Amino acid sequence: MTLDDLLAKYDRRVPRYTSYPTAPHFMAMAEDAPYRAWLAQLESGTKLSLYLHVPFCASLCLFCGCNTTVARQDQPLRGYTQTLLQEIDLIADAIGQRLPVAHVHWGGGTPTVLPPDCMVAISDKLRSRFAFEADTEIAVEVDPRQLSDGALDAIRTMGVRRASLGVQDFDPVVQKAIGREQSFETTASCASRLRSVGVTSLNLDLIYGLPHQTTESVAETADTALVIEPDRIAVFGYAHVPWMKKHQSLIPEAALPGPAARFAQREVAEQVIGHAGYQAIGLDHFARPEDQMAIAARTAGLRRNFQGYTTDDAPVLIGLGASSIGSLPQGYIQNETSVPKWRDAIRNGKLPVARGVGLTPEDRLRRDVIEQLMCHFTVNVPDVATAHGFNPDVLNSATPGLEDLARDGLVRMRNGTIDVTREGRAFVRAVAATFDTYLQAGATRHAAAI
């Protein structure tokens, strides 16, 4: 089967599988009582991971698929901070004990758009309500165009050790088309400044599939990014979903590369980065061989959550801020997406939950299988089923899809083990989808697989 045939068959709209069930299958929750009960049931000593969502940016990039809006004045940012401080108290009170924190991730939007004293106040509140250890990892997402000296000082004060810099593409033509003009000099200077205040690990985010990109321009962007000597690089495929993100309709669809061109761009980025000595991690990450993520990938310790691939093994992720998603042993919780609704719930003393889903034993089994495929490209189905107390036959619904994938050379199956082939790795989301009993054929709520 040719590449064009494979793309026509398997480059369909499937989830990124940062959770299972995936977010579109969460159900509306009218009350916060279930979430309160889940939090109260956490055992003493349970490690937490905290995700803080800041839904504000100084400007809106046309490719963006995040929940964010433009804020040009301090007032909404300070108001958001005060509400976030209240939410932290509500969550800590519901837990009822001071649990240890393994990881804190500031995402957005652009977290550093907050006034520096607000960032520090949030950090101080977290430390007062939860137990931080010497090795607690604190990470922040940064727009290199917007990193003020004050934000840099706040990052130092907060003890941030990992930062992720949005790059996307260095080609001026592409940058103009996506509404994000950012020079290499600006990016390199930002990286240097972050390192000067104690940030020891830098990640660069690149995107392929953008308007006017070519394999040559993507290769050049990857080469240029390597000059900064990042510890990790993520290379994501642009998700064009204008029916969900209206501003994406301003991107000229005629300038978007087709499936074959997207595939070629992905391949050339992997070749350039791999040639520089970085280890490929899962579907779209790369890391230096000595980096903790590369080590985790080699030792079966890699995990996947709403931020993508991670070394974070905390069993509980608490989402804070509008639209944030949390993961607990009992299920998933998502906050109100609307900032006013999120704020009003908190002001009324309620946890600002909007949607969620409780996990069944079979959900946990399928989640484990999918995560192993996404992280390691292999899974022994009988072993995983037995570990979850199931007969492997419960997963037989995946068999027809897997047999089709095997005939096309994308997976190999032997004695219950599924191995994704080298040719199949770009299609791993389609492999994972065979185990997804929630996914509806033809659903348009997801991005294309490649």
Buried (B, 14 or more C-beta within 10 A) or exposed (E): EEBEEBBEBBBBBBBBBBBBBBBEBBEEBEEBEBBBEBBEEBEEEBBBBBBBBBBBBBBBBBBBBBBBEEBEEEEEBBEBBEBBBBBBEBBBBBBEEEBBBBBBBBBBBBBBBBBBEBBBBBBEBBBEBBBBEEEBBBBBBBBBBBBEEBBBBBBBBBBBBBBBBBBBBBBEEBBEBBBBEBEBEBBBEBBEBBBEBEBEBBBBBBBBBBBBBBBEBBBBBBBBBBEBEBBBBBBBBBBBBEEEBEBBEEBEEEEBBEBBBBBBBBBBBBEBBEEBEBBBBBBBBBBBEEBBBBBBBEEEBBBBBBBBBBBBEBBBBBBBBBBBBBBBEBBBBBBBBBBEBBBBBBEEEBBBBBBBBEBEEEBBBBBBBBBBBBBBBBBBBBEBBEEBEBEBEBBEEBEEBBEBBBEBEBBBBEEBEBBBBEBBBBBBBBBBBBBBEBBEEEEEBBBBBB
